[in-house]
Amino acid sequence: MARSGWRSILVVTSFVTAPACAGDSPFGWLYPADVHPAGTREIEQHIDQQRTQSQGFYRNTLSRTEFEFGVTPRYQTSVYLNARAIDAFRNGADGTTGGPNTDISDRFDQNSHYRLRRLESVSWENIYQVYNPLVDPIGVALYAEPSWGPRNKELELRLILQKNLLDDRLILLSNIETDLERNNRGDDIEKATELNVQFGASYRFANNWSAGVELRNHREYEGYGYAKPQHSAWFFGPSLHYAAQRWWMTVAFRHQLKHAAGFTDEQREVIRDHRIFGDEHTLNQFIVKVGFPF
């Protein structure tokens, strides 16, 4: 049989074995190599919350509202509106108030309660599928997402690798990600480069239901490029996914493991119990994502 004939059979089979709602993802933070079919649309709501540092109170909630469009059989694009809310009180390693994404100025009393509420930025997501994981030996996609805000600007790039097994019931996924960031932190401007290497596995154990795990290694560098390493941290946790015909939901959790490393004196000062805190990370992170095709 010609190669095109085999590909047609595999595509039909994939529709039978694929999750009930096209375009959904069983992962919390990883992106799959699948893309929306041309002409389809979806709205998604993400609530991503970081909680708990070495002491005190810290809660950082990022809300992302996404409008997603399938443009061609291989290309999809999305627009996000990003809003953030932070509450912190004496959560630093030295007992002062601070934490990731805060904009604390030199005039702020760091022994008091800090609150932030703002519409943070607009993001433009682009995913181009090079190889389809449903019909090719391995799925490959390229991802680019610039973000613009009055205080923050970012360019996120990803290489997405996906392998489907067991009639597409088991998904193995990897994202290799680089972020170039320019952030206003109080009276200072901070430029940084992040490198995230993430792995995930998800298994569809029943009709519409999938469960999995996600592993992340985060490395940060001062300035643009990889010449000045700052720290490394590891995170691991489970995910659970449900997909119906007209909607889907994913919930995931990850916990910072005791494998943090600081490469400068400043970074080593905010490591407690082999985990890094300060302006970098929290102990726990949760995400809830809900999608509605229309």
C-alpha positions in Angstrom: 0.0 0.0 0.0 1.3 3.5 -0.8 2.6 5.7 2.1 -0.3 8.1 1.6 -2.8 5.2 2.1 -1.2 4.2 5.4 -1.2 7.8 6.6 -4.9 8.0 5.9 -5.6 4.9 7.9 -3.6 6.2 10.8 -5.3 9.6 10.8 -8.7 7.9 10.9 -7.5 5.6 13.7 -6.2 8.6 15.7 -9.6 10.2 15.6 -11.1 7.1 17.2 -8.4 6.8 19.9 -7.8 10.5 20.6 -9.3 12.4 23.6 -12.9 13.5 23.2 -12.2 17.2 22.8 -9.8 18.2 20.0 -7.1 20.6 21.1 -7.0 19.7 24.7 -3.8 18.9 26.7 -3.4 16.4 29.5 -0.5 18.4 30.9 -0.4 21.4 33.3 2.7 23.2 32.0 4.0 21.3 29.0 2.8 22.0 25.5 2.1 19.0 23.2 3.0 18.9 19.5 -0.6 18.6 18.5 -2.3 21.6 16.9 -5.9 22.6 16.4 -7.4 21.8 12.9 -7.6 24.7 10.5 -10.7 26.8 11.1 -11.3 25.7 14.8 -11.4 28.0 17.7 -11.2 27.7 21.5 -11.3 29.8 24.6 -9.2 28.7 27.6 -8.9 30.0 31.2 -5.7 29.2 33.2 -5.3 29.8 36.9 -1.6 29.3 37.9 -0.8 29.8 41.6 2.6 29.7 43.5 2.4 29.3 47.2 4.7 29.1 50.3 8.3 30.1 50.8 10.7 29.3 53.7 8.5 31.2 56.2 5.7 33.8 56.5 3.0 34.0 53.9 3.3 34.1 50.1 0.7 33.6 47.3 1.2 34.5 43.7 -1.8 33.9 41.3 -1.5 34.3 37.5 -4.7 34.4 35.5 -4.4 33.8 31.7 -7.4 34.1 29.4 -6.6 32.6 26.0 -8.3 32.9 22.6 -6.9 30.1 20.3 -7.3 29.6 16.6 -6.3 26.9 14.1 -5.0 28.7 11.1 -3.6 25.9 8.9 -3.3 22.1 9.4 0.2 22.7 10.9 -0.1 26.2 12.5 -2.1 27.6 15.4 -2.0 30.9 17.1 -3.4 32.3 20.4 -3.7 35.6 22.2 -3.5 35.7 26.0 -4.5 38.4 28.5 -2.4 38.0 31.7 -3.4 39.3 35.1 -1.5 38.8 38.4 -2.3 39.0 42.1 0.3 38.7 44.9 0.0 38.7 48.7 3.2 38.4 50.7 4.1 39.0 54.3 7.6 38.4 55.9 8.2 35.4 53.6 11.9 36.0 52.8 14.7 34.0 54.1 15.8 37.0 56.3 12.2 37.6 57.5 11.4 40.5 55.2 8.6 40.7 52.6 9.3 40.0 49.0 9.2 37.1 46.5 8.8 36.3 42.8 7.2 38.9 40.5 7.0 41.5 43.2 7.7 45.2 42.3 9.0 46.3 45.7 10.6 49.7 45.6 13.3 51.0 48.0 10.6 53.1 49.7 8.5 50.0 50.7 8.6 48.9 54.4 9.7 45.3 54.0 8.3 44.4 57.4 4.7 45.1 56.2 2.1 43.3 54.1 2.6 43.6 50.3 -0.3 43.4 47.8 -0.2 43.6 44.0 -3.2 43.5 41.6 -2.6 44.3 37.9 -3.3 43.5 34.3 0.3 42.4 33.5 0.7 41.8 29.8 -0.6 40.5 26.5 1.0 37.4 24.9 0.9 36.1 21.3 1.5 32.4 21.1 2.5 30.6 17.9 2.9 26.8 17.4 4.1 25.3 14.1 3.9 21.5 13.8 6.9 20.0 11.9 5.9 16.4 12.4 2.5 15.0 13.6 2.7 12.7 16.6 -0.4 10.8 15.4 1.1 9.7 12.1 4.9 10.3 12.3 7.4 8.3 14.4 7.8 11.4 16.7 5.9 14.6 16.9 8.0 17.9 16.6 6.7 21.4 17.0 8.3 24.9 17.3 6.8 27.4 19.7 7.3 31.2 20.0 5.5 33.5 22.4 6.4 37.2 22.8 4.7 39.1 25.7 4.4 42.9 26.2 3.4 44.7 29.3 4.2 48.1 30.9 6.6 46.5 33.4 7.5 43.2 31.8 8.6 42.1 28.3 9.4 38.5 27.5 10.2 36.2 24.5 9.6 32.5 25.1 10.9 29.8 22.7 10.3 26.1 22.9 11.2 22.9 21.0 8.4 20.4 21.6 9.0 16.6 21.2 6.2 14.1 21.6 6.0 10.3 21.3 2.6 8.5 21.3 2.5 4.8 22.3 -0.2 2.1 23.0 -2.6 3.4 20.3 -2.1 7.0 21.5 -3.2 6.2 25.1 0.3 6.9 26.4 1.9 10.3 25.6 5.6 11.0 26.3 6.5 14.7 26.0 9.5 17.0 26.3 9.7 20.8 26.1 13.1 22.5 25.9 12.4 26.2 26.6 14.4 29.4 26.6 12.9 32.7 27.9 14.5 36.2 27.5 13.0 38.6 30.1 13.2 42.3 30.9 11.4 43.1 34.2 10.9 46.2 36.2 11.7 45.2 39.9 10.9 48.3 42.0 13.4 50.9 41.0 15.6 48.5 39.0 15.4 46.9 35.6 16.3 43.2 35.6 17.4 41.3 32.4 17.5 37.5 32.6 17.6 34.3 30.6 15.8 31.2 31.7 16.3 27.6 30.5 13.6 25.1 31.3 13.9 21.4 30.4 10.7 19.6 31.1 9.5 16.0 30.7 6.1 14.5 31.1 4.1 11.3 30.7 0.3 10.9 30.6 -1.8 7.8 30.3 -5.5 7.7 29.3 -6.7 5.1 31.8 -10.4 5.4 31.1 -12.7 7.1 28.5 -12.1 10.8 28.7 -9.7 10.5 31.7 -5.9 10.8 31.7 -3.3 10.9 34.6 0.3 11.8 34.4 3.5 13.3 35.9 5.7 16.3 35.0 9.3 17.0 35.8 11.0 20.4 35.4 14.5 21.6 35.7 14.8 25.4 35.8 18.0 27.3 35.3 18.4 31.1 35.3 21.2 33.3 34.0 22.0 37.0 34.5 21.5 39.1 31.4 20.9 37.7 27.9 22.7 34.4 27.2 24.1 31.6 29.3 27.4 33.1 30.4 26.4 34.0 34.0 24.5 31.2 35.8 22.5 32.2 38.8 20.7 29.1 40.1 19.1 25.7 39.3 16.0 24.2 40.7 13.9 21.0 40.2 10.1 20.5 40.4 8.0 17.3 40.1 4.3 16.5 40.4 1.1 14.9 39.1 -1.5 15.9 36.6 -5.1 14.8 36.0 -7.2 15.5 32.8 -10.8 15.1 31.8 -12.1 15.8 28.2 -15.7 15.8 27.2 -17.1 16.6 23.7 -17.6 20.4 24.4 -15.1 21.1 27.1 -12.0 19.9 29.0 -10.2 20.5 32.2 -6.6 19.8 33.5 -5.4 20.2 37.0 -1.7 19.8 38.0 0.6 20.3 40.9 4.4 20.5 41.3 6.6 20.6 44.3 10.2 21.9 44.5 12.6 19.1 45.2 15.6 19.3 47.5 18.1 19.7 44.6 18.5 23.5 44.3 21.9 25.0 43.6 23.0 28.6 43.8 25.9 29.8 41.7 26.4 33.3 43.3 26.6 34.4 47.0 23.3 36.2 46.6 21.5 33.1 45.3 23.0 30.8 48.0 21.7 33.1 50.7 18.1 32.3 49.8 18.5 28.5 49.8 16.9 26.8 52.7 16.7 23.0 53.2 18.2 22.5 49.7 15.4 24.6 48.1 15.7 28.1 46.6 13.3 30.8 47.5 13.9 34.6 47.6 12.8 36.3 44.4 13.1 33.0 42.5 10.8 30.2 43.5 8.2 28.8 45.9 7.7 25.4 47.5 4.5 24.5 45.6 2.7 25.4 42.4 -0.8 24.6 41.2 -2.6 25.1 37.9 -6.1 24.6 36.6 -6.9 24.9 32.9 -10.4 24.8 31.3 -11.1 24.9 27.6 -14.2 25.4 25.5 -14.1 24.9 21.7 -16.5 27.1 19.8 
